[in-house]
Amino acid sequence: FTFDPTNVADEIAACNNTVAKYYNTLMLNLGDTDTLLQNFLDELDQSGVNDIIAEKQTQLNAWAAAQK
């Protein structure tokens, strides 16, 4: 199975930007981790992480069905 990100390219870019925004702060524990983590997860949700997951699952299901 190889994921084709074409349908969610914008969401992937938005999620990558969100990860870049929070990565160092979270990894270096430069603030209230609980608040930062919740903000990070909220922003990932707003960026479309669930759309990426759903697209990947759809493609995986189609691939699996084709293997039978």
All heavy atoms as TSV, in Angstrom:
chain	resi	resn	atom	element	x	y	z
A	1	PHE	N	N	0.842	-1.184	0.000
A	1	PHE	CA	C	0.000	0.000	0.000
A	1	PHE	C	C	0.879	1.236	0.000
A	1	PHE	O	O	1.804	1.358	0.800
A	1	PHE	CB	C	-0.901	-0.013	1.232
A	1	PHE	CG	C	-1.634	1.281	1.459
A	1	PHE	CD1	C	-2.681	1.645	0.641
A	1	PHE	CD2	C	-1.271	2.121	2.485
A	1	PHE	CE1	C	-3.357	2.830	0.857
A	1	PHE	CE2	C	-1.934	3.297	2.717
A	1	PHE	CZ	C	-2.990	3.662	1.898
A	2	THR	N	N	0.584	2.148	-0.909
A	2	THR	CA	C	1.274	3.431	-0.960
A	2	THR	C	C	0.229	4.538	-0.930
A	2	THR	O	O	-0.655	4.582	-1.791
A	2	THR	CB	C	2.119	3.562	-2.236
A	2	THR	OG1	O	3.060	2.485	-2.276
A	2	THR	CG2	C	2.851	4.877	-2.278
A	3	PHE	N	N	0.320	5.381	0.049
A	3	PHE	CA	C	-0.641	6.473	0.214
A	3	PHE	C	C	-0.421	7.530	-0.847
A	3	PHE	O	O	0.694	7.978	-1.085
A	3	PHE	CB	C	-0.496	7.073	1.612
A	3	PHE	CG	C	-1.361	8.270	1.867
A	3	PHE	CD1	C	-2.737	8.172	1.779
A	3	PHE	CD2	C	-0.798	9.482	2.215
A	3	PHE	CE1	C	-3.544	9.276	2.026
A	3	PHE	CE2	C	-1.595	10.586	2.472
A	3	PHE	CZ	C	-2.972	10.485	2.372
A	4	ASP	N	N	-1.500	7.974	-1.493
A	4	ASP	CA	C	-1.470	9.073	-2.457
A	4	ASP	C	C	-2.012	10.318	-1.763
A	4	ASP	O	O	-3.218	10.427	-1.530
A	4	ASP	CB	C	-2.317	8.728	-3.678
A	4	ASP	CG	C	-2.384	9.860	-4.693
A	4	ASP	OD1	O	-1.657	10.872	-4.521
A	4	ASP	OD2	O	-3.167	9.743	-5.648
A	5	PRO	N	N	-1.159	11.271	-1.423
A	5	PRO	CA	C	-1.585	12.437	-0.658
A	5	PRO	C	C	-2.240	13.546	-1.481
A	5	PRO	O	O	-2.578	14.597	-0.936
A	5	PRO	CB	C	-0.271	12.926	-0.042
A	5	PRO	CG	C	0.756	12.552	-1.050
A	5	PRO	CD	C	0.283	11.232	-1.612
A	6	THR	N	N	-2.447	13.328	-2.758
A	6	THR	CA	C	-2.949	14.372	-3.645
A	6	THR	C	C	-4.232	15.024	-3.132
A	6	THR	O	O	-4.359	16.252	-3.156
A	6	THR	CB	C	-3.193	13.800	-5.057
A	6	THR	OG1	O	-1.987	13.185	-5.517
A	6	THR	CG2	C	-3.621	14.876	-6.029
A	7	ASN	N	N	-5.181	14.228	-2.670
A	7	ASN	CA	C	-6.480	14.765	-2.249
A	7	ASN	C	C	-6.426	15.577	-0.957
A	7	ASN	O	O	-7.371	16.306	-0.655
A	7	ASN	CB	C	-7.494	13.631	-2.077
A	7	ASN	CG	C	-7.833	12.967	-3.384
A	7	ASN	OD1	O	-7.703	13.551	-4.455
A	7	ASN	ND2	N	-8.271	11.718	-3.321
A	8	VAL	N	N	-5.357	15.436	-0.194
A	8	VAL	CA	C	-5.253	16.139	1.089
A	8	VAL	C	C	-3.937	16.924	1.197
A	8	VAL	O	O	-3.439	17.152	2.295
A	8	VAL	CB	C	-5.417	15.162	2.277
A	8	VAL	CG1	C	-6.851	14.699	2.417
A	8	VAL	CG2	C	-4.469	13.991	2.164
A	9	ALA	N	N	-3.417	17.361	0.073
A	9	ALA	CA	C	-2.134	18.069	0.067
A	9	ALA	C	C	-2.178	19.348	0.899
A	9	ALA	O	O	-1.231	19.659	1.629
A	9	ALA	CB	C	-1.694	18.373	-1.360
A	10	ASP	N	N	-3.278	20.089	0.808
A	10	ASP	CA	C	-3.393	21.326	1.587
A	10	ASP	C	C	-3.440	21.037	3.087
A	10	ASP	O	O	-2.819	21.751	3.881
A	10	ASP	CB	C	-4.644	22.110	1.179
A	10	ASP	CG	C	-4.547	22.668	-0.236
A	10	ASP	OD1	O	-3.422	22.806	-0.756
A	10	ASP	OD2	O	-5.618	22.955	-0.820
A	11	GLU	N	N	-4.157	19.991	3.460
A	11	GLU	CA	C	-4.254	19.618	4.863
A	11	GLU	C	C	-2.897	19.158	5.401
A	11	GLU	O	O	-2.524	19.475	6.525
A	11	GLU	CB	C	-5.299	18.519	5.071
A	11	GLU	CG	C	-6.726	18.983	4.873
A	11	GLU	CD	C	-7.207	18.946	3.428
A	11	GLU	OE1	O	-6.375	18.777	2.498
A	11	GLU	OE2	O	-8.418	19.096	3.220
A	12	ILE	N	N	-2.160	18.425	4.582
A	12	ILE	CA	C	-0.828	17.971	4.994
A	12	ILE	C	C	0.087	19.165	5.207
A	12	ILE	O	O	0.817	19.230	6.209
A	12	ILE	CB	C	-0.239	16.975	3.971
A	12	ILE	CG1	C	-1.023	15.663	4.024
A	12	ILE	CG2	C	1.247	16.747	4.218
A	12	ILE	CD1	C	-0.674	14.680	2.924
A	13	ALA	N	N	0.041	20.120	4.308
A	13	ALA	CA	C	0.869	21.323	4.457
A	13	ALA	C	C	0.490	22.083	5.724
A	13	ALA	O	O	1.369	22.534	6.480
A	13	ALA	CB	C	0.719	22.223	3.235
A	14	ALA	N	N	-0.807	22.208	5.984
A	14	ALA	CA	C	-1.261	22.920	7.181
A	14	ALA	C	C	-0.818	22.189	8.453
A	14	ALA	O	O	-0.375	22.819	9.420
A	14	ALA	CB	C	-2.780	23.075	7.157
A	15	CYS	N	N	-0.915	20.864	8.449
A	15	CYS	CA	C	-0.479	20.086	9.613
A	15	CYS	C	C	1.030	20.177	9.810
A	15	CYS	O	O	1.504	20.281	10.947
A	15	CYS	CB	C	-0.922	18.632	9.476
A	15	CYS	SG	S	-2.689	18.391	9.738
A	16	ASN	N	N	1.775	20.148	8.726
A	16	ASN	CA	C	3.235	20.299	8.827
A	16	ASN	C	C	3.593	21.652	9.430
A	16	ASN	O	O	4.516	21.750	10.249
A	16	ASN	CB	C	3.895	20.130	7.464
A	16	ASN	CG	C	3.952	18.690	7.024
A	16	ASN	OD1	O	3.869	17.773	7.830
A	16	ASN	ND2	N	4.077	18.480	5.729
A	17	ASN	N	N	2.872	22.700	9.048
A	17	ASN	CA	C	3.111	24.029	9.618
A	17	ASN	C	C	2.786	24.049	11.108
A	17	ASN	O	O	3.504	24.661	11.902
A	17	ASN	CB	C	2.288	25.084	8.889
A	17	ASN	CG	C	2.795	25.345	7.489
A	17	ASN	OD1	O	3.956	25.099	7.176
A	17	ASN	ND2	N	1.916	25.826	6.627
A	18	THR	N	N	1.724	23.371	11.495
A	18	THR	CA	C	1.345	23.301	12.903
A	18	THR	C	C	2.402	22.554	13.709
A	18	THR	O	O	2.793	22.985	14.795
A	18	THR	CB	C	-0.035	22.630	13.064
A	18	THR	OG1	O	-1.006	23.404	12.354
A	18	THR	CG2	C	-0.430	22.519	14.516
A	19	VAL	N	N	2.880	21.452	13.169
A	19	VAL	CA	C	3.935	20.686	13.856
A	19	VAL	C	C	5.178	21.554	14.012
A	19	VAL	O	O	5.773	21.617	15.101
A	19	VAL	CB	C	4.259	19.381	13.096
A	19	VAL	CG1	C	5.516	18.728	13.639
A	19	VAL	CG2	C	3.078	18.422	13.171
A	20	ALA	N	N	5.564	22.254	12.955
A	20	ALA	CA	C	6.752	23.110	13.023
A	20	ALA	C	C	6.581	24.203	14.080
A	20	ALA	O	O	7.536	24.559	14.777
A	20	ALA	CB	C	7.026	23.728	11.659
A	21	LYS	N	N	5.377	24.711	14.208
A	21	LYS	CA	C	5.098	25.777	15.175
A	21	LYS	C	C	5.293	25.312	16.620
A	21	LYS	O	O	5.805	26.051	17.451
A	21	LYS	CB	C	3.672	26.270	14.967
A	21	LYS	CG	C	3.213	27.328	15.938
A	21	LYS	CD	C	1.784	27.741	15.643
A	21	LYS	CE	C	1.251	28.702	16.683
A	21	LYS	NZ	N	-0.141	29.099	16.393
A	22	TYR	N	N	4.894	24.093	16.914
A	22	TYR	CA	C	4.895	23.607	18.295
A	22	TYR	C	C	6.054	22.670	18.645
A	22	TYR	O	O	6.319	22.437	19.822
A	22	TYR	CB	C	3.580	22.870	18.601
A	22	TYR	CG	C	2.429	23.803	18.802
A	22	TYR	CD1	C	1.591	24.153	17.757
A	22	TYR	CD2	C	2.176	24.349	20.054
A	22	TYR	CE1	C	0.527	25.017	17.940
A	22	TYR	CE2	C	1.114	25.215	20.256
A	22	TYR	CZ	C	0.302	25.547	19.189
A	22	TYR	OH	O	-0.748	26.407	19.382
A	23	TYR	N	N	6.736	22.119	17.674
A	23	TYR	CA	C	7.699	21.048	17.921
A	23	TYR	C	C	8.758	21.427	18.962
A	23	TYR	O	O	8.911	20.749	19.977
A	23	TYR	CB	C	8.368	20.613	16.616
A	23	TYR	CG	C	9.304	19.455	16.818
A	23	TYR	CD1	C	8.810	18.161	16.916
A	23	TYR	CD2	C	10.682	19.642	16.941
A	23	TYR	CE1	C	9.649	17.086	17.121
A	23	TYR	CE2	C	11.524	18.566	17.152
A	23	TYR	CZ	C	11.010	17.301	17.239
A	23	TYR	OH	O	11.841	16.242	17.456
A	24	ASN	N	N	9.511	22.468	18.705
A	24	ASN	CA	C	10.607	22.816	19.614
A	24	ASN	C	C	10.099	23.178	21.003
A	24	ASN	O	O	10.693	22.783	22.011
A	24	ASN	CB	C	11.439	23.968	19.047
A	24	ASN	CG	C	12.304	23.514	17.892
A	24	ASN	OD1	O	12.671	22.351	17.791
A	24	ASN	ND2	N	12.607	24.433	16.991
A	25	THR	N	N	9.014	23.927	21.057
A	25	THR	CA	C	8.472	24.336	22.353
A	25	THR	C	C	8.070	23.129	23.181
A	25	THR	O	O	8.352	23.064	24.385
A	25	THR	CB	C	7.261	25.266	22.142
A	25	THR	OG1	O	7.650	26.352	21.303
A	25	THR	CG2	C	6.759	25.814	23.455
A	26	LEU	N	N	7.411	22.164	22.545
A	26	LEU	CA	C	7.005	20.962	23.272
A	26	LEU	C	C	8.198	20.079	23.618
A	26	LEU	O	O	8.298	19.569	24.735
A	26	LEU	CB	C	5.979	20.171	22.467
A	26	LEU	CG	C	4.567	20.753	22.448
A	26	LEU	CD1	C	3.723	20.054	21.393
A	26	LEU	CD2	C	3.928	20.638	23.816
A	27	MET	N	N	9.103	19.885	22.680
A	27	MET	CA	C	10.244	18.998	22.926
A	27	MET	C	C	11.184	19.544	23.989
A	27	MET	O	O	11.788	18.783	24.739
A	27	MET	CB	C	11.031	18.757	21.628
A	27	MET	CG	C	10.297	17.927	20.601
A	27	MET	SD	S	9.899	16.273	21.203
A	27	MET	CE	C	8.134	16.333	21.208
A	28	LEU	N	N	11.296	20.864	24.058
A	28	LEU	CA	C	12.195	21.474	25.036
A	28	LEU	C	C	11.475	21.871	26.323
A	28	LEU	O	O	12.082	22.465	27.225
A	28	LEU	CB	C	12.878	22.698	24.421
A	28	LEU	CG	C	13.776	22.395	23.224
A	28	LEU	CD1	C	14.262	23.688	22.586
A	28	LEU	CD2	C	14.942	21.507	23.624
A	29	ASN	N	N	10.177	21.552	26.397
A	29	ASN	CA	C	9.378	21.834	27.590
A	29	ASN	C	C	9.473	23.309	27.982
A	29	ASN	O	O	9.781	23.652	29.119
A	29	ASN	CB	C	9.826	20.928	28.737
A	29	ASN	CG	C	8.802	20.870	29.847
A	29	ASN	OD1	O	7.620	21.087	29.613
A	29	ASN	ND2	N	9.264	20.577	31.053
A	30	LEU	N	N	9.196	24.172	27.004
A	30	LEU	CA	C	9.327	25.611	27.222
A	30	LEU	C	C	7.984	26.275	27.515
A	30	LEU	O	O	7.619	27.264	26.901
A	30	LEU	CB	C	9.956	26.266	25.982
A	30	LEU	CG	C	11.355	25.808	25.638
A	30	LEU	CD1	C	11.807	26.420	24.325
A	30	LEU	CD2	C	12.326	26.154	26.753
A	31	GLY	N	N	7.268	25.740	28.440
A	31	GLY	CA	C	5.984	26.331	28.804
A	31	GLY	C	C	5.122	25.302	29.503
A	31	GLY	O	O	5.589	24.227	29.877
A	32	ASP	N	N	3.877	25.655	29.669
A	32	ASP	CA	C	2.911	24.749	30.279
A	32	ASP	C	C	2.587	23.642	29.280
A	32	ASP	O	O	1.842	23.858	28.329
A	32	ASP	CB	C	1.664	25.519	30.684
A	32	ASP	CG	C	0.603	24.632	31.310
A	32	ASP	OD1	O	0.917	23.486	31.697
A	32	ASP	OD2	O	-0.551	25.097	31.418
A	33	THR	N	N	3.161	22.483	29.496
A	33	THR	CA	C	3.050	21.389	28.540
A	33	THR	C	C	1.606	20.984	28.291
A	33	THR	O	O	1.227	20.743	27.152
A	33	THR	CB	C	3.862	20.170	29.035
A	33	THR	OG1	O	5.204	20.580	29.267
A	33	THR	CG2	C	3.854	19.064	28.006
A	34	ASP	N	N	0.798	20.928	29.323
A	34	ASP	CA	C	-0.598	20.516	29.147
A	34	ASP	C	C	-1.342	21.482	28.234
A	34	ASP	O	O	-2.058	21.068	27.326
A	34	ASP	CB	C	-1.307	20.412	30.500
A	34	ASP	CG	C	-0.786	19.265	31.343
A	34	ASP	OD1	O	-0.282	18.280	30.761
A	34	ASP	OD2	O	-0.881	19.354	32.575
A	35	THR	N	N	-1.159	22.764	28.449
A	35	THR	CA	C	-1.815	23.771	27.620
A	35	THR	C	C	-1.270	23.748	26.205
A	35	THR	O	O	-2.036	23.785	25.228
A	35	THR	CB	C	-1.627	25.178	28.229
A	35	THR	OG1	O	-2.174	25.182	29.547
A	35	THR	CG2	C	-2.313	26.240	27.391
A	36	LEU	N	N	0.049	23.670	26.072
A	36	LEU	CA	C	0.665	23.632	24.743
A	36	LEU	C	C	0.207	22.409	23.959
A	36	LEU	O	O	-0.107	22.508	22.768
A	36	LEU	CB	C	2.190	23.627	24.862
A	36	LEU	CG	C	2.843	24.945	25.223
A	36	LEU	CD1	C	4.317	24.724	25.577
A	36	LEU	CD2	C	2.721	25.930	24.080
A	37	LEU	N	N	0.176	21.276	24.617
A	37	LEU	CA	C	-0.231	20.044	23.947
A	37	LEU	C	C	-1.686	20.135	23.495
A	37	LEU	O	O	-2.014	19.752	22.367
A	37	LEU	CB	C	-0.024	18.835	24.848
A	37	LEU	CG	C	-0.333	17.481	24.232
A	37	LEU	CD1	C	0.496	17.242	22.967
A	37	LEU	CD2	C	-0.097	16.372	25.229
A	38	GLN	N	N	-2.549	20.664	24.344
A	38	GLN	CA	C	-3.954	20.802	23.955
A	38	GLN	C	C	-4.110	21.778	22.792
A	38	GLN	O	O	-4.861	21.528	21.851
A	38	GLN	CB	C	-4.804	21.246	25.143
A	38	GLN	CG	C	-6.287	21.204	24.840
A	38	GLN	CD	C	-6.752	19.809	24.427
A	38	GLN	OE1	O	-6.549	18.850	25.152
A	38	GLN	NE2	N	-7.364	19.694	23.264
A	39	ASN	N	N	-3.370	22.888	22.825
A	39	ASN	CA	C	-3.405	23.847	21.718
A	39	ASN	C	C	-2.898	23.204	20.430
A	39	ASN	O	O	-3.462	23.421	19.342
A	39	ASN	CB	C	-2.576	25.084	22.043
A	39	ASN	CG	C	-3.196	25.924	23.130
A	39	ASN	OD1	O	-4.364	25.777	23.468
A	39	ASN	ND2	N	-2.405	26.813	23.709
A	40	PHE	N	N	-1.838	22.427	20.537
A	40	PHE	CA	C	-1.263	21.716	19.390
A	40	PHE	C	C	-2.294	20.769	18.786
A	40	PHE	O	O	-2.532	20.779	17.578
A	40	PHE	CB	C	-0.013	20.963	19.843
A	40	PHE	CG	C	0.589	20.060	18.814
A	40	PHE	CD1	C	1.034	20.548	17.597
A	40	PHE	CD2	C	0.745	18.712	19.076
A	40	PHE	CE1	C	1.604	19.707	16.655
A	40	PHE	CE2	C	1.314	17.864	18.146
A	40	PHE	CZ	C	1.743	18.370	16.925
A	41	LEU	N	N	-2.932	19.972	19.623
A	41	LEU	CA	C	-3.930	19.022	19.135
A	41	LEU	C	C	-5.129	19.736	18.526
A	41	LEU	O	O	-5.652	19.305	17.483
A	41	LEU	CB	C	-4.371	18.099	20.271
A	41	LEU	CG	C	-3.292	17.159	20.809
A	41	LEU	CD1	C	-3.801	16.407	22.028
A	41	LEU	CD2	C	-2.802	16.214	19.739
A	42	ASP	N	N	-5.553	20.844	19.138
A	42	ASP	CA	C	-6.664	21.626	18.587
A	42	ASP	C	C	-6.310	22.186	17.216
A	42	ASP	O	O	-7.119	22.150	16.283
A	42	ASP	CB	C	-7.049	22.764	19.529
A	42	ASP	CG	C	-7.706	22.282	20.810
A	42	ASP	OD1	O	-8.159	21.109	20.865
A	42	ASP	OD2	O	-7.750	23.081	21.783
A	43	GLU	N	N	-5.092	22.706	17.083
A	43	GLU	CA	C	-4.666	23.271	15.801
A	43	GLU	C	C	-4.500	22.186	14.740
A	43	GLU	O	O	-4.792	22.417	13.567
A	43	GLU	CB	C	-3.391	24.095	15.950
A	43	GLU	CG	C	-3.658	25.447	16.585
A	43	GLU	CD	C	-2.484	26.398	16.474
A	43	GLU	OE1	O	-1.795	26.420	15.424
A	43	GLU	OE2	O	-2.250	27.129	17.462
A	44	LEU	N	N	-4.021	21.007	15.137
A	44	LEU	CA	C	-3.948	19.905	14.172
A	44	LEU	C	C	-5.340	19.544	13.672
A	44	LEU	O	O	-5.535	19.319	12.474
A	44	LEU	CB	C	-3.299	18.675	14.808
A	44	LEU	CG	C	-1.790	18.626	14.860
A	44	LEU	CD1	C	-1.339	17.349	15.564
A	44	LEU	CD2	C	-1.165	18.717	13.491
A	45	ASP	N	N	-6.287	19.537	14.573
A	45	ASP	CA	C	-7.668	19.240	14.195
A	45	ASP	C	C	-8.178	20.291	13.210
A	45	ASP	O	O	-8.768	19.958	12.180
A	45	ASP	CB	C	-8.545	19.178	15.436
A	45	ASP	CG	C	-9.925	18.636	15.139
A	45	ASP	OD1	O	-10.019	17.646	14.387
A	45	ASP	OD2	O	-10.904	19.201	15.652
A	46	GLN	N	N	-7.917	21.553	13.510
A	46	GLN	CA	C	-8.335	22.640	12.621
A	46	GLN	C	C	-7.606	22.596	11.281
A	46	GLN	O	O	-8.149	23.031	10.263
A	46	GLN	CB	C	-8.094	23.995	13.284
A	46	GLN	CG	C	-8.964	24.255	14.492
A	46	GLN	CD	C	-8.501	25.454	15.288
A	46	GLN	OE1	O	-7.595	26.176	14.890
A	46	GLN	NE2	N	-9.124	25.680	16.439
A	47	SER	N	N	-6.401	22.067	11.277
A	47	SER	CA	C	-5.603	21.976	10.056
A	47	SER	C	C	-6.037	20.832	9.153
A	47	SER	O	O	-5.593	20.744	8.011
A	47	SER	CB	C	-4.118	21.806	10.406
A	47	SER	OG	O	-3.644	22.934	11.102
A	48	GLY	N	N	-6.853	19.933	9.674
A	48	GLY	CA	C	-7.379	18.860	8.846
A	48	GLY	C	C	-6.754	17.499	9.060
A	48	GLY	O	O	-6.824	16.643	8.172
A	49	VAL	N	N	-6.178	17.255	10.211
A	49	VAL	CA	C	-5.537	15.961	10.456
A	49	VAL	C	C	-6.536	14.816	10.319
A	49	VAL	O	O	-6.189	13.747	9.803
A	49	VAL	CB	C	-4.803	15.931	11.817
A	49	VAL	CG1	C	-5.773	15.890	12.979
A	49	VAL	CG2	C	-3.830	14.774	11.875
A	50	ASN	N	N	-7.778	15.039	10.728
A	50	ASN	CA	C	-8.773	13.968	10.613
A	50	ASN	C	C	-9.147	13.691	9.160
A	50	ASN	O	O	-9.471	12.555	8.810
A	50	ASN	CB	C	-10.005	14.296	11.452
A	50	ASN	CG	C	-9.696	14.234	12.929
A	50	ASN	OD1	O	-8.988	13.350	13.389
A	50	ASN	ND2	N	-10.202	15.189	13.682
A	51	ASP	N	N	-9.076	14.713	8.310
A	51	ASP	CA	C	-9.304	14.506	6.876
A	51	ASP	C	C	-8.191	13.647	6.278
A	51	ASP	O	O	-8.445	12.794	5.420
A	51	ASP	CB	C	-9.372	15.846	6.135
A	51	ASP	CG	C	-10.559	16.696	6.560
A	51	ASP	OD1	O	-11.561	16.126	7.042
A	51	ASP	OD2	O	-10.474	17.928	6.426
A	52	ILE	N	N	-6.971	13.870	6.726
A	52	ILE	CA	C	-5.832	13.072	6.256
A	52	ILE	C	C	-6.011	11.616	6.681
A	52	ILE	O	O	-5.831	10.695	5.876
A	52	ILE	CB	C	-4.500	13.638	6.807
A	52	ILE	CG1	C	-4.266	15.056	6.295
A	52	ILE	CG2	C	-3.328	12.720	6.434
A	52	ILE	CD1	C	-3.164	15.808	7.026
A	53	ILE	N	N	-6.377	11.427	7.933
A	53	ILE	CA	C	-6.577	10.069	8.448
A	53	ILE	C	C	-7.698	9.373	7.683
A	53	ILE	O	O	-7.559	8.207	7.287
A	53	ILE	CB	C	-6.865	10.102	9.962
A	53	ILE	CG1	C	-5.631	10.587	10.726
A	53	ILE	CG2	C	-7.325	8.735	10.463
A	53	ILE	CD1	C	-5.886	10.952	12.170
A	54	ALA	N	N	-8.794	10.073	7.445
A	54	ALA	CA	C	-9.927	9.489	6.728
A	54	ALA	C	C	-9.544	9.129	5.289
A	54	ALA	O	O	-9.923	8.061	4.785
A	54	ALA	CB	C	-11.111	10.450	6.739
A	55	GLU	N	N	-8.793	9.998	4.629
A	55	GLU	CA	C	-8.369	9.718	3.252
A	55	GLU	C	C	-7.449	8.506	3.209
A	55	GLU	O	O	-7.576	7.643	2.342
A	55	GLU	CB	C	-7.674	10.944	2.656
A	55	GLU	CG	C	-7.145	10.734	1.258
A	55	GLU	CD	C	-8.216	10.498	0.216
A	55	GLU	OE1	O	-9.376	10.887	0.417
A	55	GLU	OE2	O	-7.888	9.917	-0.843
A	56	LYS	N	N	-6.531	8.447	4.154
A	56	LYS	CA	C	-5.620	7.297	4.195
A	56	LYS	C	C	-6.391	6.005	4.452
A	56	LYS	O	O	-6.137	4.986	3.826
A	56	LYS	CB	C	-4.539	7.495	5.251
A	56	LYS	CG	C	-3.455	6.428	5.188
A	56	LYS	CD	C	-2.299	6.744	6.097
A	56	LYS	CE	C	-1.292	7.559	5.345
A	56	LYS	NZ	N	-0.006	7.687	6.055
A	57	GLN	N	N	-7.372	6.054	5.356
A	57	GLN	CA	C	-8.169	4.867	5.651
A	57	GLN	C	C	-8.973	4.442	4.427
A	57	GLN	O	O	-9.072	3.250	4.133
A	57	GLN	CB	C	-9.107	5.127	6.834
A	57	GLN	CG	C	-9.832	3.882	7.295
A	57	GLN	CD	C	-8.881	2.833	7.847
A	57	GLN	OE1	O	-8.130	3.108	8.771
A	57	GLN	NE2	N	-8.905	1.636	7.302
A	58	THR	N	N	-9.538	5.409	3.709
A	58	THR	CA	C	-10.295	5.107	2.490
A	58	THR	C	C	-9.414	4.405	1.465
A	58	THR	O	O	-9.809	3.394	0.868
A	58	THR	CB	C	-10.881	6.400	1.894
A	58	THR	OG1	O	-11.773	6.978	2.842
A	58	THR	CG2	C	-11.616	6.132	0.595
A	59	GLN	N	N	-8.218	4.937	1.263
A	59	GLN	CA	C	-7.297	4.334	0.301
A	59	GLN	C	C	-6.851	2.951	0.768
A	59	GLN	O	O	-6.734	2.028	-0.045
A	59	GLN	CB	C	-6.085	5.243	0.082
A	59	GLN	CG	C	-6.415	6.507	-0.675
A	59	GLN	CD	C	-5.198	7.361	-0.924
A	59	GLN	OE1	O	-4.075	6.861	-1.038
A	59	GLN	NE2	N	-5.401	8.668	-1.014
A	60	LEU	N	N	-6.600	2.804	2.051
A	60	LEU	CA	C	-6.191	1.511	2.586
A	60	LEU	C	C	-7.303	0.484	2.423
A	60	LEU	O	O	-7.056	-0.657	2.033
A	60	LEU	CB	C	-5.787	1.636	4.057
A	60	LEU	CG	C	-5.326	0.355	4.744
A	60	LEU	CD1	C	-4.096	-0.221	4.055
A	60	LEU	CD2	C	-5.041	0.617	6.211
A	61	ASN	N	N	-8.539	0.882	2.704
A	61	ASN	CA	C	-9.674	-0.022	2.537
A	61	ASN	C	C	-9.818	-0.465	1.079
A	61	ASN	O	O	-10.067	-1.643	0.810
A	61	ASN	CB	C	-10.963	0.636	3.016
A	61	ASN	CG	C	-10.998	0.831	4.520
A	61	ASN	OD1	O	-10.188	0.279	5.252
A	61	ASN	ND2	N	-11.929	1.645	4.976
A	62	ALA	N	N	-9.667	0.482	0.152
A	62	ALA	CA	C	-9.760	0.150	-1.269
A	62	ALA	C	C	-8.640	-0.804	-1.678
A	62	ALA	O	O	-8.863	-1.769	-2.419
A	62	ALA	CB	C	-9.718	1.422	-2.114
A	63	TRP	N	N	-7.445	-0.549	-1.175
A	63	TRP	CA	C	-6.307	-1.423	-1.480
A	63	TRP	C	C	-6.551	-2.827	-0.928
A	63	TRP	O	O	-6.319	-3.822	-1.610
A	63	TRP	CB	C	-5.028	-0.823	-0.893
A	63	TRP	CG	C	-3.841	-1.704	-1.056
A	63	TRP	CD1	C	-3.025	-1.818	-2.138
A	63	TRP	CD2	C	-3.337	-2.646	-0.085
A	63	TRP	NE1	N	-2.054	-2.753	-1.904
A	63	TRP	CE2	C	-2.217	-3.282	-0.659
A	63	TRP	CE3	C	-3.724	-2.991	1.196
A	63	TRP	CZ2	C	-1.477	-4.240	0.020
A	63	TRP	CZ3	C	-2.995	-3.953	1.870
A	63	TRP	CH2	C	-1.890	-4.557	1.275
A	64	ALA	N	N	-7.017	-2.896	0.324
A	64	ALA	CA	C	-7.262	-4.189	0.960
A	64	ALA	C	C	-8.332	-4.976	0.215
A	64	ALA	O	O	-8.210	-6.191	0.035
A	64	ALA	CB	C	-7.651	-4.001	2.422
A	65	ALA	N	N	-9.368	-4.294	-0.229
A	65	ALA	CA	C	-10.449	-4.957	-0.980
A	65	ALA	C	C	-9.922	-5.503	-2.306
A	65	ALA	O	O	-10.339	-6.571	-2.755
A	65	ALA	CB	C	-11.590	-3.990	-1.218
A	66	ALA	N	N	-8.997	-4.785	-2.912
A	66	ALA	CA	C	-8.426	-5.218	-4.186
A	66	ALA	C	C	-7.489	-6.421	-4.013
A	66	ALA	O	O	-7.213	-7.127	-4.982
A	66	ALA	CB	C	-7.678	-4.065	-4.848
A	67	GLN	N	N	-7.018	-6.671	-2.796
A	67	GLN	CA	C	-6.095	-7.775	-2.548
A	67	GLN	C	C	-6.792	-9.110	-2.398
A	67	GLN	O	O	-6.166	-10.148	-2.413
A	67	GLN	CB	C	-5.261	-7.497	-1.278
A	67	GLN	CG	C	-4.445	-6.245	-1.332
A	67	GLN	CD	C	-3.545	-6.159	-2.536
A	67	GLN	OE1	O	-2.744	-7.053	-2.786
A	67	GLN	NE2	N	-3.671	-5.100	-3.307
A	68	LYS	N	N	-8.118	-9.090	-2.269
A	68	LYS	CA	C	-8.870	-10.329	-2.053
A	68	LYS	C	C	-9.090	-11.077	-3.325
A	68	LYS	O	O	-9.105	-10.651	-4.389
A	68	LYS	CB	C	-10.210	-10.013	-1.394
A	68	LYS	CG	C	-10.024	-9.495	0.006
A	68	LYS	CD	C	-11.351	-9.200	0.650
A	68	LYS	CE	C	-11.111	-8.678	2.050
A	68	LYS	NZ	N	-12.312	-8.408	2.753
